[in-house]
Structures are given as C-alpha cells and as structure tokens.
C-alpha cells in the first residue's frame, strides 16, 4: 500500500484552508480533554483509511478510532461493519459477485458481501469508498484512492505518528459484531489481544482503549489483556443496542469508562441528564459520540439548512464538555482540539 505521506501530499490542496492551518499549528493535546478521531478525520477523508487516521493525528487527536472486523483467515481490518458493500468497491467486482449472501446481524437480515467470506489477500484487492456520500460528497471524490488497512498497519502508523509528533498517539478500537464472528468460528478478542501483545501494548499504561457494545466481549478481553475498556451505551431503540445493562457500578467491574450517544447527556429539549454525574460516582469516565460539523444543529441535519459554521460546531462540543465529560468522538478533530482550547 502506498505510504500515507504521498496520499496526503496529493490531497492536501483539496482540504479546507482551516484544516491546513491547524495541521501547521502543531497543536499539543491537553491531558484533561480527550479528542478521539472518529474513524480517523472522517469529516475530511473517507473513514477507516490510513490517510484519514494520519490526518486525525495531525489535527490534534489523542486517539485514532478504528472499527475492526475479521477476515476469513482471522486478520483484523478496519471497516465500519462486517458488510463490505457500503464501504468498498466489492459490488463492482464481478469475480466476487457470488460471495453476496443474506445474513442476520443484530436482528436485521441483509444481503451483502461479508468480511469473513474473504481472505486477507482477497480483501486487500478492494478499494475504499465513502460510506456517507450524501452527507459528504467531497469525500466521495476519493473513492477508489485508498485500500482497506489492517489493524497491524494502523498500529504501525500510530507508532510512526507518535515519533513524528513528539507525543503519544493512541488507538481506540471497537470490535464490531464480535458474537457474529465467534459464531463463525473466529475469535475476535484473541486476535485483538495478539496484535496488542505483539507490539507491547497490552498493559494498563498502554495508549489503548478498547470499546464495545457487547459486555461479554469486554469481559473476554479483560481476561486476556490489561488495557482500559469502555462499555458503549446507545440511544434507546438503537438496533445495535445490547440487552439492558446492569447498574453502572456493575459495569465498572469490567469497564473503565462508558462511551455514550450524546443524546443520553442532553435531551432534545436541551436539558442535561444525570448520566455523566452517575458515571463519575461509579468511578467510570465518560466519552461522548459523535460530534460532526454537519449535525451541530441537529442529527439528522435540518432539511435544506446551510452547513453549520465552525464556531457553531465548536460551541456544540463545548456544551457537552461543560457537563464534565472526559472526551469526545469527532469526525473533525480540529474542531475538538479548538473546543478543548488547544
């Protein structure tokens, strides 16, 4: 795969001037305000690509957040979900047409091409596509430009960026649909633990936080590696929601923090909710998701409304930081860095 330096050299002229100014500023992260590059700098480049991760760090992110799925031969690769149709060019590849099949994930049956029906070598022939072209038509200009990275490559990039920037850049992986892969005879927790251990990243002090909606997956990881763990809490009615979780004090027996949909912290009428305080009382830190400039006035964005300004997006993040949360997942890490006063 071509080195991400070259990708960025070709694409930098297409990025907003404000982004380039932040890159040039060499922003240094503040310890008390964690900025997590959600799928990389996915507001500016297609998500889950090496250039998007690299740009996320250049824009001041403390952590790079890859979603991880497994291949048929047990390799971890970065995709938003096990289905490949929305994020790669697999639908245009006649040699893989017969691989499309129905599968039930989180109670929904979908026809798609599934990552664990491909070997790593086969998957490496696919090219990444923008998953949200209606929201981000600019990103769609890069369809086909980048490949699908492995977790090993992301960890190598993390180490390179830490050296280049003179600060620790961490990783914040999410194992997607771990029960689905276990049912297929794969072991996502073992694969993740092996990758982290091989690079000396298995300890409590490692710049690694592992997140999951699946409490059983986090418990399995607890028994394999000592890294920090985050229990994700979706909004009520989310089809990916796990069964009801026990009290936060019980969650603290297998997790160090919670990752929450921001609607659980401030309701649609703008009233703050007690979750952040309750989590703190249980000894859990709180990271909120997802902050996007496009949805700073509402998610989904109001029909026909102009793009919110950078100031509006930064102000939205600030309202949540004022609740005392510990970090934010954002598609535009430069906005998170600005909200944290960097």
Secondary structure, DSSP 4 states (H G I P E B T S, - for coil): ---HHHHHHHHGGGS-HHHHHHHHHT----TTSEEEEETTTTTTS-SSSHHHHHHHHHTT-SEEE-EEEE-TTS-EEE-SSSB-TTTBSGGG-GGGGGG-EEEEETTEEEEE-BGGGS-HHHHTT-BB--S-TTT-HHHHTTTTTSBPPBHHHHHHHHHHHHHHHTS--EE--EETTHHHHHHTT--HHHHHHHHHHHTT--STTSSBEEEES-HHHHHHHHTT---EEEEEEPPTT-TT--SPP--HHHHTTT-SEEEEEGGGTB-TTS-B-THHHHHHHTT-EEEEEEE-GGGTT-SSPPTTPPPPPHHHHHHHHHHHHTTT--EEEES-HHHHHHHTT-
